Amino acid sequence: MFTVGITGGIATGKSLATDFFAAKDIDIIDADKISRSLQEPGQAGYEAIVKKLGDAVLSEDKTIIRSKLRNLAFSNNETKKWLEDLMHPLIGQIVLEGFEQAKSKWVIYSAPLWSEKNKFDRIMVIDAPKALQIQRIIKRDKSSAELAEQIVDQQLHRNKRVGFANDFLMNDSTIESFEGKLDFYFNLYNKLADGSKN
């Protein structure tokens, strides 16, 4: 099966991109969504997080407040590493199942974290100017500017991430402009997926 990896920093437009492709019936394996599902009550991630961090990350209805969890992780490297060590193996197993169950002509794996271990037929990297990322985080998560900048700075350096790219998209304009770029790649990946079967 022809595979496309999509990555990018926080608030660059990964979810916009995967929603765009999903609307065109492409199967999406989204590490962020898998992570969220594993942090719902009764799931393995939820139980371990509450045991480790207590009620500090819980809302009144006992669900995890992801913005609080993110704040704790990005303000403490030890907590961040513990959380990554907990979640990555759990996510990895569901990702493998997702690839096995995919039915579309080609499939997307989307994740914020990336390394040389991620091997796909094409890798799309989505980026945005740092100042715009910070604006979007503040608006979306009601974060302080200081925390938003800290989150951006602690992610994989953009130059290293861009180095993985076959296809690079800068999302610094309108949604319509961004979707126009995505449509180009949708058609390209369809052609490449057809060619890979020959």
SULWOLIN-V254108 format. One record per helix or strand of 2 or more residues. SS is the DSSP state (A for helix, B for strand). FROM is the first residue (numbers start at 1). LEN is the number of residues. Records with the same first field share a line. If there is no record, write none. Layout:
BEGIN
SS->FROM-LEN / FROM-LEN
END
This chain:
BEGIN
B->2-7 / 27-4 / 106-5 / 122-6 / 167-4
A->14-9 / 31-8 / 44-14 / 66-9 / 77-25 / 130-12 / 145-10 / 158-5 / 175-22
END
